[in-house]
Amino acid sequence: MATVQLKDIKKVYPVSEEKKKEKRRKTNLEITEEGIVAVQAFNLDIKDKEFIVLVGPSGCGKSTTLRMVAGLEDISGGELLIDGVVMNDVAPKDRDIAMVFQSYALYPHMSVYDNMAFSLKLRKVPKDEIDRKVREAAEILDITKYLNRKPKALSGGQRQRVAIGRAIVRAPKVMLMDEPLSNLDAKLRNEMRAEIIKLRKRIDATFIYVTHDQTEAMTLGDRIVIMRDGYVQQIGTPQEVFNHPANIFVAGFIGMPVMNFFDAQLEQENGKYYVKLGKYTVELDEEKQKRLKKNDVQSQPVTLGVRPEHTLVSDKGVDATVDVSEMMGSSIHLHVNADGHDIIIIVPTVDMKNAYKMGDSIHFKFNGNVAHVFNKETGRNLEF
């Protein structure tokens, strides 16, 4: 059990001037006199037993941040504290952490039992205690029957269970996981997500989990940290980042299919805020009204965001033309064109009155409680 604090954590990779010029053409990361800044001013307080997920596109700094917590990367600036103790210069083996890697990193010549027992043997733990801990972990992960096998005789999902088992036998204060499910197929990923959810309830550890898969982030995390180009974009519960994205990047990254975006106009009339999309006008709900008034937001052109599941086919509203109709089982994903924008509308099959064909003219609408308005220049959500 442990609390983890990251205070203004920064990671800079020194590079030559020639490399700086090359990287400037290829990356959005900040490049300073010191070098390439992979992580910028990262601040986060993680509670005891909390499950934190770092999520973002490749190269955003999430794995670098995790490796700094593990001690596998030096910290260029700021402080890392575990249970209130500064860990910047503490060796990885003395941080009371365990890490599960994407590549499993199992010893091929050892049995499952020996892979899981290896770190305990190095610590000179008594044999009977090693046996008890290995068998307890194997029972939790349902791999007892594989203890005498070598890794090559196991499936990808079974190997990942062994890698997790090797970590939990140490009873670490902090469990670090770096994209542990990315090598598995979709079915196995779903199964292993469920196993990780069960696992966290059975062991006393704080979890920090890295993924680029937003589904994993939304289903596993107590809180999600969304990163981009080395910066934290938003920290919140899955529901908070889904319902109240801080900016256009978060809005477009969280949610599947991605949020629909429009060029629109925010108008303030008679003390009320409205969004105008072409001829269609919607009054924003009371909660949004209060936030916009608090921020003294003025009438202005905005980027309007509405999620596909909140975009409704209707008799009146915004004109659109059907491009593609995808049957997804319980729903239809309608890809439509509205004033040059590609829009997705999710229509539950139980609500369908007729089939949609390419070229059909339809109308769609949305309600004021699901309309997100973003500053056209900065991309910031005007409510926050």
C-alpha angles and dihedrals in degrees: 000000000000148000118228125202127189111192117190090325113189134181123197124180110205113225137172122265090253091054091048091057091048093048093048088064094048108036142049092211116117114260117203136171087273094055139258113348106219096173125027128200096325111190123179137146111205117197126222110283092002119146109224122185122200108204136174144109123300113291096022094120101253097123091042089055091050092049090052089054089049093048093242090116126043116242111239095195142356131033135286115203128186113191088347095304119119108241102181094113100026115115116250092245090057097050095080092233134128127205132207114203131209092240096052089232094213123164104250095205094054129079121244089258093053093045090055094043097045100092091046091052090053088055090052092240111173114267096241091052091048090051092049094049095046093049092046091052091045090052092050091051096039094238100117091115091057098053094107096045128097119239092252089064092058133083121242092261092050091049090052090052089053091050090051090046091052088055099046096048086072090059091222124194090226127034116202121195123187110197091310095172101044094098093055128090120251096265093049091046090056091049094047092048088058090048092052090050089053092043095056090057091054101048130056102233141117111240129214110182128185123204142147089209111097092198089062090046094051096045100041108034129089082195132009127216110203114201136190130176092346095309130107107240099184141346120204148109116296089256093049096052091044096048099033111029112186095219145355093275093057091043091053096041099048116062133044120258092031122254118275114242128202138178103245144154126249110210130189112205127167091347094308131107122228134179117219119200107178106303093341117097127187129186111224118237124261096261092054091044091057094049094048092048091049089054091045091233113187130210108282146141109279143180105247119209125198124168118236091242089055094048108096131200108231145165091253134025136071115006116239141164124223114242102169135004114204120194107217098172106251092030145024120234107213114199106200138173117232116179092329095315123116107230132183121213121188112214117187108230090229089062096048115119096179142001118268121227133190110278096024115142114229140162129227136191141181135204128247095247093063100043114108119197120204131188107255094221104040101023090228119148104250092216092067 
